[in-house]
Amino acid sequence: MNWRNLVAALVAVALGALAWRTGRWAGLIFLAGVIVLWVLLHVTRLMTVLKRAADRPLGYVGSAVMLNSRLHRGQPLWKVIAQTRSLGELQTERDAQPEIFRWRDEGGSYVDCTFADGRLTGWQMIRPAEPEEAPAEPAPEPPATQA
């Protein structure tokens, strides 16, 4: 049990005690209604994110550079999915920790994101190597003009 679950449980008990003290059963029923509303708001937001991601190809992002600049440590997986509007392409075994997801763009660049327990712990952007071009021939010199 991590500290967030412990804090959430303590807050729930404190709110329950406060609701009981202020309104007895009516206070507890009001608190239950508030909690149900809060859960429904989060479920609706999550379903909207997943619906948008379902309409795009797996592991595709418009710009890997923009994704790379918007990532930060500790970000939940669902927020990264909301930014990319695409489910990442899983690079590790299923249910293995840490999980590595990849998002590519049309230019061949990609971002590998590492998640531990659903939180972003690291990421790396890879750009394709630029093809070596043949040396350009020097431009011909313009004819000298007499003034």
C-alpha distance (Angstrom), angle and dihedral (degrees) to the residues before:
residue distance angle dihedral
M1 . . .
N2 3.78 . .
W3 3.78 125.3 .
R4 3.82 94.6 -99.6
N5 3.79 91.8 60.5
L6 3.80 90.2 48.0
V7 3.81 92.6 50.2
A8 3.82 91.2 47.2
A9 3.82 90.9 51.9
L10 3.82 92.1 48.7
V11 3.81 91.8 48.5
A12 3.82 90.7 49.4
V13 3.81 91.8 51.7
A14 3.82 91.7 46.6
L15 3.81 91.9 49.1
G16 3.80 90.3 47.8
A17 3.80 91.4 52.1
L18 3.80 91.3 46.8
A19 3.81 91.9 48.5
W20 3.80 91.3 49.5
R21 3.78 92.5 48.4
T22 3.81 95.1 49.2
G23 3.78 101.3 39.9
R24 3.81 111.3 2.6
W25 3.82 109.4 -146.5
A26 3.79 93.2 -7.0
G27 3.81 89.4 55.1
L28 3.81 92.0 50.8
I29 3.80 91.6 48.3
F30 3.81 89.9 49.6
L31 3.82 90.2 50.0
A32 3.81 90.5 49.6
G33 3.82 89.5 52.4
V34 3.81 91.6 50.4
I35 3.82 91.6 49.5
V36 3.82 92.1 48.9
L37 3.82 90.3 49.5
W38 3.83 90.9 49.7
V39 3.82 91.7 49.8
L40 3.82 91.7 48.0
L41 3.82 91.3 51.2
H42 3.81 91.3 53.4
V43 3.80 93.6 44.9
T44 3.81 90.3 50.0
R45 3.81 91.3 50.6
L46 3.80 91.9 48.3
M47 3.81 92.3 48.0
T48 3.82 90.6 50.2
V49 3.81 90.7 52.3
L50 3.80 92.0 48.9
K51 3.81 92.7 46.0
R52 3.81 90.8 54.4
A53 3.80 90.9 46.5
A54 3.81 92.0 50.5
D55 3.81 90.9 61.8
R56 3.82 94.2 59.2
P57 3.80 131.8 68.9
L58 3.80 117.3 -90.4
G59 3.81 112.3 -91.0
Y60 3.83 96.4 3.7
V61 3.80 124.7 135.0
G62 3.79 129.3 174.6
S63 3.82 94.4 -127.4
A64 3.80 126.0 6.6
V65 3.81 89.7 -163.1
M66 3.81 92.1 58.1
L67 3.79 91.3 46.3
N68 3.80 90.1 50.1
S69 3.81 91.2 53.1
R70 3.82 94.1 49.4
L71 3.79 98.9 50.5
H72 3.80 123.2 100.4
R73 3.80 134.7 174.5
G74 3.78 117.5 -88.0
Q75 3.80 94.2 26.1
P76 3.82 111.9 144.6
L77 3.80 119.3 -116.6
W78 3.80 92.9 -116.9
K79 3.83 90.9 57.8
V80 3.81 90.8 52.6
I81 3.82 88.8 49.7
A82 3.82 88.6 50.2
Q83 3.84 90.6 52.5
T84 3.79 94.7 48.1
R85 3.81 95.4 35.4
S86 3.80 85.8 -143.8
L87 3.77 136.8 88.8
G88 3.78 110.9 -112.5
E89 3.78 122.9 -115.0
L90 3.82 106.6 -108.4
Q91 3.83 111.6 -125.6
T92 3.82 99.1 -179.2
E93 3.78 134.1 58.5
R94 3.77 114.5 -72.6
D95 3.85 114.0 -87.8
A96 3.82 91.8 6.3
Q97 3.79 117.6 136.9
P98 2.97 124.4 -102.8
E99 3.80 99.4 34.7
I100 3.80 120.3 -151.0
F101 3.80 120.3 -156.1
R102 3.81 126.7 -174.8
W103 3.79 129.7 -149.9
R104 3.85 119.6 -170.7
D105 3.78 132.5 -167.5
E106 3.81 130.3 -152.3
G107 3.81 93.2 -95.1
G108 3.80 92.5 62.5
S109 3.81 95.6 -105.9
Y110 3.77 116.5 131.4
V111 3.78 140.8 -174.4
D112 3.81 121.3 -142.0
C113 3.82 111.3 -156.0
T114 3.80 122.2 -165.0
F115 3.81 117.3 -151.1
A116 3.80 126.6 -171.3
D117 3.81 115.2 -169.5
G118 3.81 90.2 -12.8
R119 3.82 95.0 -54.0
L120 3.81 126.7 110.4
T121 3.80 110.4 -110.7
G122 3.80 100.4 167.7
W123 3.78 145.6 -15.1
Q124 3.77 139.2 -164.3
M125 3.79 129.8 -160.7
I126 3.80 119.2 -149.0
R127 3.79 123.2 -167.3
P128 3.80 121.7 -163.3
A129 3.78 116.5 -105.7
E130 3.77 113.8 -95.7
P131 3.82 111.2 -114.5
E132 3.76 111.8 -112.2
E133 3.77 109.8 -111.7
A134 3.80 124.5 -147.3
P135 3.78 111.5 -104.2
A136 3.75 109.3 -90.8
E137 3.78 117.4 -116.7
P138 3.78 112.5 -111.9
A139 3.77 113.7 -98.4
P140 3.80 113.9 -104.7
E141 3.77 113.5 -102.8
P142 3.79 114.7 -111.5
P143 3.79 115.4 -111.9
A144 3.77 114.1 -91.6
T145 3.76 114.0 -103.6
Q146 3.75 122.9 -146.2
A147 3.71 116.8 -133.9
